[in-house]
Each structure stands twice: as C-alpha cells, then as structure tokens.
Amino acid sequence: MSVIDYEFPLNERTRTLLRLEDLYDKLIWFVAKDHPLEHHTALVTLFEIVEVASRADLKSDLLQELERQKHSLEALRNNPQVLPEALDAVLSEIDHASSRLYGLTGKVGQELRDNEWLMSIRQRSNIPGGVCEFDLPSYHYWQHRPAADRRADLDQWIAPFLPLRDSLAIVLRILRDSGKSGQRLAEGGVFQQMLAGRAVQLVRVRVGAGIPCVPEVSANRYMLNIRFVQHDGPTGRSKGTDTDIPFDLTFCNL
C-alpha cells in the first residue's frame, strides 16, 4: 500500500534544515530542465535558499553537528553489530562534507550578493510581474541563450551552495535514521501521547495514501497532539474526522 510521509520539526534548526532540503530538491530538478521558464524558477529558488540560509549561522552549526556525530560514530567502532566498512564509509562522508563546508569563506551566498546583475533580478522577482523583458532586457536576452549555456551559468552560481546541501543532507539522514517507527491509532481522528520532557527534534507521521485525511501536529516538551482532518480540495474547506485512523509514528532526535 502506498503511503504519504508527513514530517513536523519541533525546533527552529530542524525547521530551517527541512526548508533548505525542500528548496535544494526543487533547485536541482529545475536546473536539469531546458525551458527558460524552468531555469527562471531555478534561479528564483536559489534566491530563496540565500534568504533562508542567511537567517542563521548554519555553517558553524552544521560543522559542530557533523563533528558531534563523528565522535558518536567513532565510539561504535568496537561494536560487533556494526560493520566496519559501513562505519568507515559514513565517517569518510562526514569528513569530506566537513572539509568542503569549512572551506567556504564569508557569509553563505555572498558570491550572489556581490553579483549586481543577479541582485537586480532578485529585486525585480519580488515584484509581481516584475521580470518582464521591458523590466530586465539583459535577463530576457539570457533566457534566449541555449539551454546548455544557461545551465552552465546556473551550475556556476549554485556551486558555492553545494557543500551546505551535502552537509545538511547528512545531518537530516542521521536524524531520520535515529527514530524507530511504531503503529498507532487515532481514535476518532485524535491521538495524544505524553512526552514527559523527552527530547524530540522531528516527528514523522506515515499515513496510507488512500486515507482522505491530513495530520495536524502540535507538540511541546510534555505532550504530542495529532488531529486528523479531512480536506476538500475543490472547496478548500477542512473539517475534523470522527473515523479511527491507523498511522505509523516516529520520534527522531540527534
């Protein structure tokens, strides 16, 4: 049976990492396409990455987390249940990502901020309909260049952001792998569980795709609340359900 995964971050750092992961996925997808409009979307997505990444000191935060995970994994070296080859592969991946991230100089996205032409596009992109050919004729010209040339430019602009993407991908993978799933039942569409101060950074809810309900999650250090609602797409209206909803629940924490 096909399922839908819902992830709910419970702190600001995890929320930022998930936002960036989503933006990177969109960016890479649109860059691989050929149409000028798809490359425009890729460029606008890159501007969003600059905006989100600049809100916090992500570089030092990720470096510290990678170093902490490296020490935790090193402690497993003599564990007979851990394959040495698998452990070495993960540690090598962390070392490589840390080295590349450490090699970044200045503020994240500074290369783009120093490019006046790109910043003029970014400024006009914030205005509805602001990137017409009469607003930015040089950008209109760029959009008419061969797709391979546009992609080469995009790859060059994206390159400084890839160490950040690789590092957050490792952290999120370790975070997701830290949890153990368990089947739960939301009686009458409602589920509650005491957390008793348990440290949780990410809640994952997996629901069968055939169940026409969406989970709404609220949580603090002491209590997790999940309420399933029915969403009527055409009307945009949502209402609670009194149906029992089976789902898988995972608590993740680094």
N, C-alpha and C positions, 0 to 999 in steps of 0.2 A: 504494500500500500504506500502510495506517495505521501510525503509529509511536508509540512511547512515549519521551518525553524524561526522562532522569534527570539531575539536577544535584547536584554534590558540591562544596561550598565547602571551600577549603583554608586559610582563616584565620577567626578569630573574627568579624571585622567582617562579612564576606560571609555567614557563617552567621546572624548576627543580622538582617541585611537580608532574607535569604530567609525567615526565620521570620516577620518582620513582614509581608512581602508576602503570605504564605500566610494570615496572620490577617486582614489587611485584605480580601482576596478573600472570605473566609468572612463577615466582618462585613457588607460591603456586600450580599452575597447574602441573608443572613438579615434584614437591615433592610427590604429590599424586599418581604418576605413579610407575611402578615397574621395568622397564628395566634399566640396568646400564647406558645406554646412556642418558636416560631421567634424571637420577639423576646426571649425569655429567653436563647436560645442566642446571639443577637447581643450582649446585654449581658454575658454571661459571656466572650465573645470579646473584647469591649472591655476587660474586666478583664485578660485575658491580654496584650493589647497594652500596657497600662500596665505590667505586670510585666516584659515583655521590653524595652520602651523605656527603662525606668529603670535597666537594668543597665550602661549605658554612656552617655557624653556624646555621644549621637547627633546632637544639634543642631549643635554645633560641628564634629563630624566630617563631617557632610553638607555644611555650609556650606563647609568647606575643600575638599572634593572637588568640589563644584559650581564653585567659583572656579578650581580647577586645570583642570577640564575646559573651562571658558570660555576660559582662556588658550590651551589646546591647540587649541581650535577656531578661535580668532581667528587663529592662525598659518596656518590653511588658507585665509584669505580670498583670497589671490592665486593659489591653486592652480587651474589651468584645469579640473581634473577634478571640482571641487566646485561645485555650483550655488549661486550667491549667495542665491537665495531660500530654498533648503533650509537653508543655514547660518544665515541670519538668523532663520528660524523656530525652530531649535534654541536659538540664543543667547537669543532672546526668552523661550522656555520656561524656560531656566535662570535668567534674570534674574527672572522672575515667581516661580518657586519659591523662589529665594534670598530675595527680598524678603518673601514670606509667612512663610518659616521664620525669618528674622531678627526678624520682628515678634512672634514668640512670646516671652512673658515667663515667667520661672520655670522650674521643672522640668517636664519632659514629664508630662502627666497630673495636674498639681497641682489643676486645677479639679475633677476627680473626687475626689481625695483630700480636698478641702475640703467635699465633699457627704456629710454624715453618713449620710443615708438610703442613698445608693449604696454607701457603705463597709460599712454593715450587711448589705446584700445580698451584697457581695463576700465578707465574712467568713463568712456562712452558706453561700455557694456552695462553699466549700472543705470543707464537711462533707457526707458522703454523705446525700442526702435532707434536707438542711438548709434548704430553701426551701419547705417545705410551708406551707399557709395558716395553720396554727396557730403556725408559727415567725415568719412575716412577714405578718401580716394586711394591712398597708398595701401591700405588694408584690402580694398577692393581689388587692386592690382595683384596683391599677394595671393588672394583667393583664386585668381585665374592662372596662377602658375601650375605646372604639372604636379600631380598628387605626390610623386616621389620627392620633389623638391620641398613641398610643404611639410611632408613627413620628416625629412631630414632636419628642417628648422625646428620642428616640434621636438624631435629627439634630442637636439642640442639644448633646448630650453628645459626639457624635463630631466636631463642627466643629473644636475645637482640635487634633485629631489629623490633619486632612486635609493641612496643609502638610508634615507629616512624611511622609505617604504619597506625596504628589506628588514630593517631593524624592528619596526612595529609589527611586521608580519610574524617575526619570530616570537615576540612577546605575546601577541594575541594567540598564536598557536599553542604556546605553553599554557596560557591562561585557559583556553578551551579544553585542553587535554587534562587539566588539573581536576576536573569535575567528574563525578560518577552519576549516571542517569538513573532515575527511578520512576516507575509508573505511578501516577496519581489519578485521583478522580475529583473533579469539581462538581460537587453535588448541587444541583440547581444552578449550575453555572458559576458557583463561587467556591474558592479554595483559600484557606488560611493556614499558615504554618508559623509557629514560634521560632525565632532565630536565636533568642537568648544571648544577644551580643556577638553572635558568630560573625566572623569577618567574611563578607561576600563582596566580590567586585563585579560579578556578572551572573545574571540569571538567564538560563536558556529554557525556553518552553517549546516543545515539539508537539504539533497537533496534526492529526490526519487531514490531508488536503480536502477530503470530502465533507468535513465538518464545517458548516457555514457560520463559524464564529471566530472572533478575533480576541486574543487575550489582552487585557489591560492590567498592567502590573504597577503596584505601589509597594514600597518597602522602606524600612528603616533598620536600625540595629537589632530591633526586637521582634518585628513582625513582617511577614510577607503576605500580601493580599493579591489574589488573582481573580479577576472578574471577566467572564466571557460575555461578549456582546455580539449580537447579530447585526451585520452591516448590510444595508440595502444599497448597493452600488448606484443604481439609477437615480434614487432619490437623495442619497447622501445621508439618510437617517440611520441612527444606531439605536438599538434597544437591548436591554438585558435579556438573557435567556433563562428559562427555568429547567432546561434539559441538563441531565448529567453528562459531563464532558470528560472523557478519558484523555490524558496527555502525559508526556514524559517531562520531568523536571530535573534540571541540573544546576547545582551551585558551583561556581568557579571562583577560585581565589589563588593568587600567586604566593 
